[in-house]
Amino acid sequence: MTGLVRRWTEDDLPAVREVLRRSWESAYASFIPLEDLRSYLDEHYSLDGLRRLTADPDVTGFVGVVGDRVVAMMRLKNDRDESRTYVSSIYVLPEQQGNGWGRRLMRVAAKQANIAGRTELWLGVMTQNILALAWYRNHGFIAVREEPFTMGRTAVAHLIGRLPVSSFLAASTSGHPPEAQR
């Protein structure tokens, strides 16, 4: 697969928002009304909201790029109080799914967690997002609790859990080209 993973810039934020919108509509519209998805996007991921995230020293955003087109995004949160690295968001455009972007982004997340001295990545996944949940479980995801996640007026079950960093670091030595990072 061509393309690279790099830190996002302010210029990427409209494309990041579009990746969120399109991937949410593809993955969640069967169980969350579009009106709720769109209101949540506007409330939490406006361009100003994304700029605030970019300015947060504990948040790091990455994009997967093919040519000059953003096709995937990931947001990491360094939680100093819990000594954890959270994959707060990871999304891939529907037409790019199955092309290895999730694995590449998670490899970057694992490297960032490893640099911070952590052996696990933490994340949440909606139980009705069956494909994502299966993918995480295939990579060693262990759910430790279930919480509601609310988008607009709709609440869905959301599993919070951890993945071993080693399941993605080992992949980076398997002959796959390393991701570029800036």
C-alpha positions as CSV (number, residue, x, y, z in Angstrom):
1,M,0.0,0.0,0.0
2,T,1.3,3.5,-0.8
3,G,0.9,6.4,1.5
4,L,2.2,7.4,4.8
5,V,1.2,8.2,8.4
6,R,2.2,11.5,9.8
7,R,1.2,14.0,12.5
8,W,-1.7,16.1,11.5
9,T,-1.4,19.8,10.9
10,E,-4.0,22.5,11.2
11,D,-4.4,22.3,7.4
12,D,-5.5,18.7,7.7
13,L,-8.4,19.5,10.1
14,P,-11.2,19.8,7.5
15,A,-10.1,16.5,6.0
16,V,-10.0,14.9,9.5
17,R,-13.5,16.1,10.1
18,E,-14.6,14.6,6.7
19,V,-13.0,11.2,7.6
20,L,-14.9,11.3,10.9
21,R,-18.2,12.1,9.2
22,R,-18.0,9.6,6.4
23,S,-16.6,6.7,8.6
24,W,-19.3,7.4,11.3
25,E,-22.1,7.3,8.8
26,S,-20.7,4.1,7.3
27,A,-20.1,2.3,10.7
28,Y,-22.8,3.8,12.9
29,A,-25.8,4.8,10.9
30,S,-27.5,1.4,11.3
31,F,-27.8,2.0,15.0
32,I,-27.4,5.8,15.6
33,P,-29.6,8.2,13.6
34,L,-27.8,10.5,11.2
35,E,-29.1,13.6,13.0
36,D,-27.4,12.4,16.2
37,L,-24.1,11.6,14.4
38,R,-24.1,15.0,12.7
39,S,-24.9,16.9,15.9
40,Y,-22.2,15.1,17.8
41,L,-19.7,15.9,15.0
42,D,-20.6,19.6,15.1
43,E,-20.6,19.7,18.9
44,H,-17.3,17.8,19.5
45,Y,-15.4,18.0,16.2
46,S,-16.0,21.5,14.8
47,L,-12.9,23.0,13.3
48,D,-12.4,25.1,16.4
49,G,-12.8,22.0,18.6
50,L,-10.2,20.2,16.5
51,R,-7.9,23.2,16.8
52,R,-8.2,23.0,20.6
53,L,-7.3,19.3,20.5
54,T,-4.3,20.2,18.3
55,A,-3.2,22.7,20.9
56,D,-3.5,20.2,23.8
57,P,0.0,19.0,24.8
58,D,-1.4,15.6,25.8
59,V,-3.2,15.0,22.5
60,T,-1.4,13.9,19.3
61,G,-3.2,13.5,16.0
62,F,-2.1,11.5,13.0
63,V,-3.4,11.1,9.5
64,G,-3.0,8.5,6.9
65,V,-2.3,10.2,3.5
66,V,-2.3,8.9,0.0
67,G,-0.8,11.6,-2.3
68,D,-2.3,14.8,-0.8
69,R,-5.5,13.1,0.3
70,V,-6.2,12.3,4.0
71,V,-7.8,8.8,4.1
72,A,-7.5,7.9,7.8
73,M,-7.1,9.6,11.2
74,M,-6.1,8.7,14.7
75,R,-6.0,10.8,17.9
76,L,-4.0,9.7,20.9
77,K,-4.4,11.0,24.4
78,N,-1.6,10.8,27.0
79,D,-3.3,10.4,30.4
80,R,-0.6,11.3,32.9
81,D,-2.8,10.7,35.9
82,E,-3.5,7.1,34.8
83,S,-0.2,6.5,33.1
84,R,-2.0,5.4,30.0
85,T,-2.0,6.0,26.3
86,Y,-5.6,6.2,24.9
87,V,-6.5,5.7,21.2
88,S,-9.3,8.2,21.5
89,S,-10.3,8.1,17.8
90,I,-9.2,5.9,14.9
91,Y,-11.2,6.1,11.6
92,V,-10.6,5.1,8.0
93,L,-12.6,6.2,5.0
94,P,-15.0,3.4,4.0
95,E,-13.3,2.9,0.6
96,Q,-9.9,2.6,2.2
97,Q,-10.9,0.0,4.8
98,G,-9.1,-3.3,4.3
99,N,-6.0,-1.6,3.0
100,G,-4.0,-1.9,6.2
101,W,-4.6,1.7,7.6
102,G,-5.9,0.5,10.9
103,R,-2.8,-1.7,11.5
104,R,-0.5,1.1,10.4
105,L,-2.1,3.7,12.7
106,M,-2.1,1.2,15.6
107,R,1.6,0.6,15.0
108,V,2.2,4.3,15.3
109,A,0.1,4.3,18.5
110,A,2.1,1.4,19.9
111,K,5.4,3.1,19.2
112,Q,4.2,6.3,20.9
113,A,3.0,4.3,24.0
114,N,6.3,2.4,24.0
115,I,8.3,5.6,24.0
116,A,6.2,6.7,27.0
117,G,7.2,3.4,28.8
118,R,3.7,1.8,28.4
119,T,2.9,-1.8,27.5
120,E,-0.7,-1.3,26.7
121,L,-3.0,0.9,24.6
122,W,-6.4,1.8,25.9
123,L,-9.5,2.4,23.8
124,G,-13.2,2.2,23.6
125,V,-15.3,0.5,21.0
126,M,-19.1,0.4,20.6
127,T,-20.5,-3.1,21.0
128,Q,-22.6,-2.7,17.9
129,N,-19.6,-1.8,15.8
130,I,-19.1,-5.6,15.2
131,L,-16.3,-5.3,12.6
132,A,-14.1,-3.0,14.7
133,L,-14.7,-5.0,17.9
134,A,-13.7,-8.3,16.1
135,W,-10.6,-6.6,14.7
136,Y,-9.5,-5.3,18.1
137,R,-10.2,-8.7,19.7
138,N,-8.1,-10.4,17.0
139,H,-5.3,-8.2,18.1
140,G,-5.6,-9.0,21.8
141,F,-8.3,-6.5,23.0
142,I,-9.5,-7.2,26.6
143,A,-12.5,-5.3,27.7
144,V,-12.4,-4.2,31.4
145,R,-15.7,-2.4,31.6
146,E,-18.8,-1.3,29.7
147,E,-20.1,2.3,29.7
148,P,-22.8,4.1,27.7
149,F,-21.5,6.4,25.0
150,T,-23.9,9.1,23.9
151,M,-24.1,10.7,20.5
152,G,-26.9,13.2,20.3
153,R,-29.9,11.6,21.9
154,T,-28.7,8.1,21.3
155,A,-26.8,6.0,23.9
156,V,-25.0,2.8,23.0
157,A,-23.0,0.3,24.9
158,H,-19.3,1.0,24.7
159,L,-16.5,-1.3,25.8
160,I,-13.4,0.2,27.4
161,G,-10.3,-2.0,27.3
162,R,-6.7,-2.5,26.6
163,L,-4.5,-4.0,23.9
164,P,-0.9,-5.1,24.3
165,V,1.5,-2.7,22.6
166,S,3.6,-5.8,21.6
167,S,0.9,-7.0,19.2
168,F,1.6,-4.0,17.0
169,L,5.3,-3.5,17.6
170,A,6.0,-7.1,16.5
171,A,4.2,-6.3,13.3
172,S,6.6,-3.5,12.5
173,T,9.5,-5.9,12.2
174,S,7.7,-8.3,9.9
175,G,9.0,-6.8,6.7
176,H,6.4,-4.2,6.3
177,P,7.8,-0.7,5.5
178,P,7.9,1.6,8.5
179,E,5.6,4.6,8.6
180,A,6.9,8.0,8.1
181,Q,6.4,10.3,11.1
182,R,6.9,14.1,11.3
